[in-house]
Amino acid sequence: MDREKLLNTGDLDHKLLFIVPVLFLSILLHQSSELFGINLSFADFFCVFILVILVISHQLQLPIFPLIFFLIVSSIVIITSTFYVPMVFNIDINPKGIISDFLKLIALLVYFIIGFNLYRLDLMEKTLKWYSLFGMLIGLIGIMTTLLNINLLSEILYYSDTRYRGLMIDPNYYSVLQITAFIYFSRAKSIRFQYKVLALLITLITVLTSGSKTGLITLSCYLAFRIIEYLFKQNKKGSVILIQMTMITLLILVVPMLFHYLPKLIMIIGSIIPTFDRVQLLFTDFSSAISESGSGRNITWIVALQVIQLSPLIGVGIGTYSNIASKLYYSNDIPHNTFLQLSAEWGIPLAFLFFGYVIFLLVRISNSRSSMNLTINLVLRDIILVLLVASMAISLNNARILWLVLGALVCSLNRNNIFIRR
C-alpha cells in the first residue's frame, strides 16, 4: 500500500470516530430547553464530545484571527459589564448574569470551532443532510398533530397549546430553523424535484402552524431571492428563457385575481390552521403586525436604540442589558433584533466589524468560481442569509446553527490561512 493510500485510510479512520457524535449533534440542533434559567440543548454535550475527539486524535485546528476577535470582544464586554456600567449608570449588576452570558460566548466559540473542523474533515455535508432530514421529520409531526388535532404531546411541541414550536423553546426560532433545514433540500442536486417541492410544502405549512410572522416573512424573502437568482442565472437554453417569460406573464395576470380572492383564502387557511390568525395581519395591516398580537417589536427596537445611544463605542456589556432597559426605560424585553442587540452589548465598532466580515464572506462565496464543494458552500451561504433576515425580528446572536455554519463558511474560504493545530 503506497503512502497516499495510507493517508486516505488514516483520514477514513478519523472520520469514523466522528460519525455518531456528528449525527446526534446535527439532529439535536433542533432541540433546546430552559434549565436553571439557561437555554440548553443536548447538542451542546455532543459538541463538547466532538471537541474532545478532535483534541485526542490531534485533528483540532483553530483559526487564529477569529480567536483574536473573540478575545477582544470578551475582554471589552467583561470590563464594560463589571466596571463601566455600575460606575456610569449606578446600576447593581447580577454577577450570575455576566457569568451566564460569558459562558454562552464560550459555547458559541466552540460551535464555531466545531463547524470549522467539520468542514475541514469533509463532514459538513453529512451534518447538513442529517440536520435537514430531522427538521423535515419534526415538521411532518407538526403538520399531523395540528391538522388532526392531536393533543398528546401539546405541552412539549406547542407554545401556549396553539403555536407549534417543535423541540425548541420559541416558535419563532423554530420556524427559522425549519427554513434553514429546507435550504439543503432545495440546493442538493441528488434530491429529485418532487421531493424538493414536498420539502417546500412541509416548510410552508409548519411555518404557518408556528404562527410566526417572522418565519413567514423570512421564508418569503428567501423564496424571492431564489427566484431572482434563477431568473438571472447565466448559460440558460432559449427554451428555458421562453418558459420563464411565459411564467412571468402569467404571474402578472394572476396576481390581481389573487388579491381579489385573498380574504376568502385567508379565512379558509385560518379555519384549518388556528394560529394563522397571528400572521394574517401581514396581509391586511402590516404596521399592526409588528406592534400587536404579542409582537411589540416597535417598542423593543426603540428601547434598544436608546440603550445604544448611552454607550455607542463600547456598549453596555453582557448580562446588563435587561437591568439598564428596566431601570431607565421600564422594559425587560430583549431587543428582538440581532443587529441591535450586538450593537448594544459590544458597541457599534465591534458589531459593525463583525457584520461587515459576515457580509464579506457571503460576497466572496457568491463570487467564488471554484466547483469544489460548491453546493455545500451555497447551502452554508443561504443559511447565513436566512438567519440575517430573521435577525431583523429575533435575537439570534446565541443561535447555535449560526456559529456552526459560520465556522464552516470561514474554513471553506480560508483553506490556506493561518491556523493553530493542536
C-alpha positions as CSV (number, residue, x, y, z in Angstrom):
1,M,0.0,0.0,0.0
2,D,1.5,3.3,-1.1
3,R,1.8,6.5,1.0
4,E,-1.4,8.1,-0.5
5,K,-3.5,5.1,0.3
6,L,-2.1,5.0,3.9
7,L,-3.1,8.7,4.3
8,N,-6.5,8.1,2.9
9,T,-7.0,5.1,5.2
10,G,-5.9,7.3,8.2
11,D,-8.4,10.0,7.2
12,L,-11.2,7.5,6.9
13,D,-10.4,6.1,10.4
14,H,-10.5,9.6,11.8
15,K,-13.8,10.3,10.1
16,L,-15.4,7.2,11.5
17,L,-14.7,8.5,15.0
18,F,-17.0,11.4,14.3
19,I,-19.9,9.8,12.5
20,V,-22.1,9.0,15.6
21,P,-21.5,12.3,17.6
22,V,-21.9,14.4,14.4
23,L,-25.2,12.6,13.7
24,F,-26.6,13.4,17.2
25,L,-25.2,16.9,17.1
26,S,-27.0,17.5,13.7
27,I,-30.4,16.3,14.8
28,L,-30.3,17.9,18.3
29,L,-29.6,21.3,16.9
30,H,-33.4,21.3,16.6
31,Q,-33.8,20.9,20.3
32,S,-33.4,23.3,23.2
33,S,-34.9,23.8,26.6
34,E,-34.5,26.1,29.6
35,L,-32.8,24.6,32.6
36,F,-31.8,26.7,35.7
37,G,-32.5,29.8,33.6
38,I,-30.1,28.8,30.9
39,N,-31.1,27.8,27.3
40,L,-29.5,24.4,26.9
41,S,-29.6,21.7,24.2
42,F,-28.4,18.1,24.2
43,A,-26.4,19.2,21.1
44,D,-24.1,21.0,23.5
45,F,-22.9,17.8,25.1
46,F,-22.1,16.2,21.7
47,C,-20.4,19.5,20.6
48,V,-18.0,19.1,23.6
49,F,-17.6,15.4,22.8
50,I,-16.6,16.2,19.3
51,L,-14.1,18.8,20.6
52,V,-12.6,16.2,22.9
53,I,-12.2,13.7,20.0
54,L,-10.6,16.4,17.9
55,V,-8.0,17.1,20.6
56,I,-7.3,13.4,21.3
57,S,-6.9,12.5,17.7
58,H,-4.7,15.6,17.0
59,Q,-7.2,16.8,14.4
60,L,-8.2,20.1,16.0
61,Q,-7.3,23.2,14.1
62,L,-8.0,26.7,15.4
63,P,-8.4,29.7,13.1
64,I,-6.2,32.4,14.7
65,F,-8.0,35.6,13.5
66,P,-11.5,34.6,14.8
67,L,-9.8,33.6,18.1
68,I,-8.2,37.1,18.4
69,F,-11.5,38.8,17.7
70,F,-13.2,36.6,20.3
71,L,-10.6,37.6,22.9
72,I,-11.0,41.3,22.1
73,V,-14.8,41.1,22.4
74,S,-14.7,39.0,25.6
75,S,-12.2,41.5,27.2
76,I,-14.3,44.5,26.3
77,V,-17.7,43.2,27.3
78,I,-16.4,41.8,30.7
79,I,-14.7,45.1,31.6
80,T,-17.7,47.1,30.5
81,S,-20.2,44.9,32.4
82,T,-18.1,44.6,35.6
83,F,-16.7,48.1,36.0
84,Y,-18.1,50.6,33.4
85,V,-21.9,50.0,33.7
86,P,-22.1,50.0,37.6
87,M,-20.0,53.1,37.8
88,V,-21.6,55.2,35.0
89,F,-25.3,54.1,35.3
90,N,-25.3,53.4,39.1
91,I,-26.9,50.0,38.5
92,D,-26.4,46.9,40.6
93,I,-25.4,44.1,38.3
94,N,-26.0,40.5,39.0
95,P,-22.7,38.6,38.6
96,K,-24.6,35.4,37.6
97,G,-26.0,37.2,34.6
98,I,-22.5,38.2,33.4
99,I,-21.1,34.7,34.0
100,S,-24.1,33.1,32.3
101,D,-23.7,35.3,29.2
102,F,-19.9,34.8,29.1
103,L,-20.4,31.0,29.2
104,K,-22.8,31.4,26.2
105,L,-20.0,33.3,24.4
106,I,-17.6,30.4,25.0
107,A,-20.2,27.9,23.9
108,L,-20.7,29.8,20.6
109,L,-17.0,29.9,20.1
110,V,-16.9,26.1,20.5
111,Y,-19.6,25.7,17.9
112,F,-17.7,28.0,15.6
113,I,-14.5,25.8,16.0
114,I,-16.5,22.6,15.5
115,G,-18.0,24.0,12.3
116,F,-14.6,25.0,11.1
117,N,-13.2,21.5,11.7
118,L,-16.1,19.5,10.4
119,Y,-15.9,21.3,7.1
120,R,-12.1,20.7,7.0
121,L,-12.7,17.0,7.6
122,D,-15.4,16.9,4.8
123,L,-18.1,16.1,7.3
124,M,-20.2,19.2,6.8
125,E,-22.3,17.7,4.1
126,K,-23.4,14.9,6.4
127,T,-24.1,17.4,9.1
128,L,-26.3,19.5,6.9
129,K,-28.1,16.4,5.5
130,W,-29.0,14.9,8.9
131,Y,-29.9,18.3,10.2
132,S,-32.3,18.9,7.3
133,L,-33.8,15.4,7.4
134,F,-34.6,15.7,11.1
135,G,-36.0,19.2,10.5
136,M,-38.4,17.9,7.9
137,L,-39.4,15.0,10.3
138,I,-40.3,17.4,13.0
139,G,-42.2,19.5,10.5
140,L,-44.2,16.4,9.5
141,I,-45.1,15.7,13.1
142,G,-46.3,19.3,13.5
143,I,-48.5,19.1,10.4
144,M,-50.1,15.8,11.6
145,T,-50.7,16.9,15.2
146,T,-52.1,20.3,14.0
147,L,-54.4,19.1,11.2
148,L,-55.5,16.0,13.1
149,N,-55.9,18.0,16.4
150,I,-53.7,15.5,18.3
151,N,-53.1,16.9,21.8
152,L,-51.0,14.0,23.2
153,L,-47.7,16.0,23.2
154,S,-49.1,19.5,23.1
155,E,-47.2,20.6,26.3
156,I,-43.9,19.6,24.6
157,L,-44.4,20.5,21.0
158,Y,-46.6,23.6,21.3
159,Y,-46.3,27.1,22.8
160,S,-49.5,28.0,24.7
161,D,-51.1,24.8,23.3
162,T,-51.6,26.5,19.9
163,R,-48.3,27.5,18.3
164,Y,-46.2,24.6,17.1
165,R,-42.6,25.0,18.3
166,G,-41.2,21.5,17.7
167,L,-38.5,20.8,20.3
168,M,-37.4,24.4,20.6
169,I,-38.4,26.9,23.3
170,D,-39.6,29.6,21.0
171,P,-41.9,29.1,17.9
172,N,-40.3,32.0,16.0
173,Y,-36.9,30.4,16.5
174,Y,-38.3,27.0,15.4
175,S,-39.8,28.4,12.2
176,V,-36.5,30.0,11.2
177,L,-34.7,26.7,11.8
178,Q,-37.3,24.9,9.7
179,I,-36.4,27.3,6.8
180,T,-32.7,26.6,7.2
181,A,-33.5,22.9,7.0
182,F,-35.3,23.4,3.7
183,I,-32.3,25.0,2.1
184,Y,-30.3,21.8,1.8
185,F,-33.3,20.1,0.0
186,S,-33.6,23.0,-2.4
187,R,-29.9,23.0,-3.2
188,A,-28.8,19.4,-3.2
189,K,-28.6,18.1,-6.8
190,S,-29.1,14.5,-5.7
191,I,-32.6,15.2,-4.5
192,R,-35.4,14.8,-7.0
193,F,-37.6,17.8,-7.9
194,Q,-40.8,16.3,-6.4
195,Y,-39.0,15.9,-3.0
196,K,-37.9,19.5,-3.2
197,V,-41.5,20.6,-3.7
198,L,-42.6,18.3,-0.8
199,A,-39.9,19.9,1.4
200,L,-41.1,23.4,0.5
201,L,-44.8,22.5,1.3
202,I,-43.7,21.0,4.7
203,T,-41.7,24.1,5.4
204,L,-44.6,26.5,4.5
205,I,-47.2,24.6,6.5
206,T,-45.0,24.2,9.6
207,V,-44.2,28.0,9.5
208,L,-47.9,28.6,9.4
209,T,-48.6,26.2,12.3
210,S,-45.9,28.0,14.3
211,G,-47.9,31.2,13.9
212,S,-44.6,33.1,13.3
213,K,-44.8,36.3,11.3
214,T,-41.1,36.5,11.4
215,G,-40.9,33.0,9.9
216,L,-43.3,33.8,7.1
217,I,-41.5,37.0,6.1
218,T,-38.2,35.2,6.2
219,L,-39.4,32.4,4.0
220,S,-41.0,34.8,1.5
221,C,-37.7,36.8,1.3
222,Y,-35.7,33.6,0.8
223,L,-38.0,32.3,-2.0
224,A,-37.9,35.7,-3.7
225,F,-34.1,35.6,-3.5
226,R,-34.0,32.1,-5.1
227,I,-36.4,33.2,-7.9
228,I,-34.3,36.3,-8.7
229,E,-31.2,34.2,-8.6
230,Y,-32.7,31.7,-11.1
231,L,-34.0,34.4,-13.4
232,F,-30.6,35.9,-13.7
233,K,-28.8,32.6,-14.0
234,Q,-26.4,32.6,-17.0
235,N,-26.0,30.0,-19.8
236,K,-29.6,29.0,-20.0
237,K,-31.2,27.5,-23.1
238,G,-33.6,29.5,-25.2
239,S,-36.5,27.2,-24.4
240,V,-35.9,27.8,-20.7
241,I,-35.9,31.6,-21.2
242,L,-39.1,31.3,-23.2
243,I,-40.8,29.3,-20.3
244,Q,-39.6,31.9,-17.8
245,M,-41.1,34.8,-19.8
246,T,-44.4,32.9,-20.1
247,M,-44.5,32.2,-16.4
248,I,-43.7,35.8,-15.5
249,T,-46.5,37.0,-17.8
250,L,-49.0,34.5,-16.3
251,L,-48.0,35.6,-12.8
252,I,-48.6,39.3,-13.7
253,L,-52.0,38.3,-14.9
254,V,-52.9,36.1,-11.9
255,V,-51.7,38.4,-9.1
256,P,-54.7,40.8,-9.4
257,M,-57.0,37.8,-9.1
258,L,-55.1,36.5,-6.1
259,F,-55.6,39.8,-4.3
260,H,-59.4,39.6,-5.1
261,Y,-59.7,36.2,-3.5
262,L,-57.2,36.8,-0.7
263,P,-59.7,37.5,2.1
264,K,-61.5,34.3,1.3
265,L,-58.2,32.3,1.1
266,I,-57.2,33.7,4.5
267,M,-60.5,32.6,6.0
268,I,-60.1,29.1,4.6
269,I,-56.5,28.7,5.9
270,G,-57.5,30.2,9.3
271,S,-60.2,27.6,9.7
272,I,-57.7,24.8,9.1
273,I,-54.7,26.3,11.0
274,P,-55.9,28.3,14.0
275,T,-52.5,30.0,14.5
276,F,-52.8,31.6,11.1
277,D,-54.8,34.4,12.8
278,R,-51.4,35.8,14.1
279,V,-49.9,36.0,10.6
280,Q,-52.9,37.2,8.6
281,L,-52.2,40.8,9.8
282,L,-49.2,40.7,7.5
283,F,-51.6,40.7,4.6
284,T,-54.1,43.1,6.0
285,D,-52.3,45.5,8.3
286,F,-48.5,45.2,8.3
287,S,-47.9,48.1,10.7
288,S,-50.1,46.4,13.3
289,A,-48.4,43.0,12.6
290,I,-45.1,44.2,14.2
291,S,-46.7,46.0,17.1
292,E,-49.7,43.9,18.1
293,S,-50.7,40.2,18.6
294,G,-47.9,39.7,21.1
295,S,-45.1,41.2,18.9
296,G,-44.4,44.6,20.3
297,R,-41.3,44.8,18.1
298,N,-41.5,48.6,17.7
299,I,-41.2,49.2,21.4
300,T,-38.2,46.8,21.9
301,W,-36.4,48.3,18.9
302,I,-36.9,51.9,20.2
303,V,-35.6,50.9,23.7
304,A,-32.6,49.1,22.1
305,L,-31.7,52.2,20.1
306,Q,-31.9,54.3,23.3
307,V,-29.6,51.9,25.1
308,I,-27.1,52.0,22.2
309,Q,-27.0,55.8,22.4
310,L,-26.0,55.5,26.1
311,S,-22.7,53.8,25.2
312,P,-22.2,53.6,21.4
313,L,-18.5,52.9,21.4
314,I,-18.0,50.1,23.9
315,G,-21.6,49.0,24.5
316,V,-23.1,48.0,27.9
317,G,-21.5,44.6,28.0
318,I,-23.1,41.2,28.7
319,G,-25.7,40.4,31.4
320,T,-26.6,44.1,31.9
321,Y,-29.0,45.0,29.1
322,S,-32.2,43.9,30.9
323,N,-31.2,45.8,34.1
324,I,-30.5,49.0,32.2
325,A,-33.6,48.8,30.0
326,S,-35.7,48.0,33.0
327,K,-34.4,50.9,35.2
328,L,-34.2,53.6,32.6
329,Y,-36.9,52.7,30.1
330,Y,-39.2,50.3,32.1
331,S,-38.8,47.4,29.6
332,N,-37.5,43.9,30.5
333,D,-37.6,42.6,26.9
334,I,-34.5,41.9,24.8
335,P,-34.2,43.9,21.5
336,H,-35.6,41.1,19.3
337,N,-33.1,42.1,16.8
338,T,-29.6,40.6,16.5
339,F,-28.1,43.8,14.9
340,L,-29.4,46.0,17.7
341,Q,-28.6,43.6,20.5
342,L,-24.9,43.1,19.5
343,S,-24.6,46.9,18.9
344,A,-25.9,47.5,22.4
345,E,-23.7,44.8,24.1
346,W,-20.5,45.0,22.1
347,G,-20.7,48.6,20.9
348,I,-21.1,49.8,17.3
349,P,-17.5,49.4,16.2
350,L,-17.2,45.8,17.1
351,A,-20.7,44.9,15.9
352,F,-20.1,46.7,12.6
353,L,-16.8,44.9,12.2
354,F,-18.5,41.5,12.8
355,F,-21.4,42.0,10.5
356,G,-19.1,43.6,7.9
357,Y,-17.0,40.5,7.9
358,V,-20.0,38.2,7.6
359,I,-21.2,40.1,4.6
360,F,-17.7,40.0,3.2
361,L,-17.8,36.2,3.5
362,L,-21.2,36.0,1.8
363,V,-19.9,38.1,-1.1
364,R,-16.8,36.0,-1.5
365,I,-18.7,32.7,-1.6
366,S,-21.2,34.2,-4.1
367,N,-18.4,35.3,-6.4
368,S,-16.3,32.1,-6.0
369,R,-15.9,30.1,-9.2
370,S,-14.5,27.1,-7.5
371,S,-16.5,23.9,-8.2
372,M,-15.1,22.2,-5.1
373,N,-18.0,21.8,-2.5
374,L,-20.0,24.4,-4.5
375,T,-23.4,23.1,-3.4
376,I,-22.4,22.9,0.3
377,N,-20.9,26.4,0.2
378,L,-24.2,27.7,-1.3
379,V,-26.2,26.0,1.4
380,L,-24.0,27.5,4.1
381,R,-24.3,30.9,2.5
382,D,-28.1,30.6,2.2
383,I,-28.4,29.6,5.9
384,I,-26.5,32.7,6.9
385,L,-28.7,34.8,4.6
386,V,-31.9,33.4,6.2
387,L,-30.6,33.9,9.7
388,L,-29.6,37.5,8.9
389,V,-33.1,38.3,7.5
390,A,-34.7,36.7,10.6
391,S,-32.3,38.6,12.8
392,M,-34.3,41.8,12.0
393,A,-37.1,40.5,14.3
394,I,-35.4,37.8,16.5
395,S,-32.2,37.9,18.6
396,L,-30.2,35.1,17.0
397,N,-26.8,36.1,18.4
398,N,-26.9,32.9,20.5
399,A,-28.2,30.6,17.8
400,R,-26.0,27.5,17.7
401,I,-26.6,26.9,14.0
402,L,-25.4,30.4,13.1
403,W,-22.0,29.9,14.7
404,L,-21.6,26.3,13.4
405,V,-22.3,27.3,9.9
406,L,-20.2,30.5,10.1
407,G,-17.2,28.4,11.2
408,A,-17.7,26.1,8.3
409,L,-18.0,29.1,5.9
410,V,-14.8,30.6,7.2
411,C,-13.0,27.3,6.7
412,S,-14.3,27.0,3.1
413,L,-12.9,30.3,2.1
414,N,-9.7,30.2,4.2
415,R,-8.1,26.9,3.4
416,N,-4.6,28.5,3.2
417,N,-4.9,31.0,6.1
418,I,-3.1,30.9,9.3
419,F,-4.4,28.4,11.9
420,I,-3.2,26.8,15.1
421,R,-3.0,23.0,15.2
422,R,-3.4,21.1,18.4
